[in-house]
């Protein structure tokens, strides 16, 4: 039993949960929607880099390499 890969469409469907947050922010006139968008995009980029790092780390199962990287 392995992990399922997260497809791009399923990742994009998670952004639908931001719509009520944007609506509430606009309704309350908080004007922080731009900050939220930048934060979410930065989070996605960081998680992408972590995923690439972990893929590289588990591809080479050398204990010396793993101890150097951690």
Secondary structure in CASP SS format (residue, H / E / C, confidence):
PFRMAT SS
TARGET T0000
AUTHOR 0000-0000-0000
METHOD secondary structure of the structure
MODEL  1
X C 1.00
X C 1.00
X C 1.00
X C 1.00
X C 1.00
X C 1.00
X C 1.00
X H 1.00
X H 1.00
X H 1.00
X H 1.00
X H 1.00
X H 1.00
X H 1.00
X H 1.00
X H 1.00
X H 1.00
X H 1.00
X H 1.00
X H 1.00
X H 1.00
X H 1.00
X H 1.00
X H 1.00
X H 1.00
X H 1.00
X H 1.00
X C 1.00
X C 1.00
X C 1.00
X C 1.00
X C 1.00
X H 1.00
X H 1.00
X H 1.00
X H 1.00
X H 1.00
X H 1.00
X H 1.00
X H 1.00
X H 1.00
X H 1.00
X H 1.00
X H 1.00
X H 1.00
X H 1.00
X H 1.00
X H 1.00
X H 1.00
X H 1.00
X H 1.00
X H 1.00
X H 1.00
X H 1.00
X H 1.00
X H 1.00
X H 1.00
X H 1.00
X H 1.00
X C 1.00
X C 1.00
X C 1.00
X H 1.00
X H 1.00
X H 1.00
X H 1.00
X H 1.00
X H 1.00
X H 1.00
X C 1.00
END
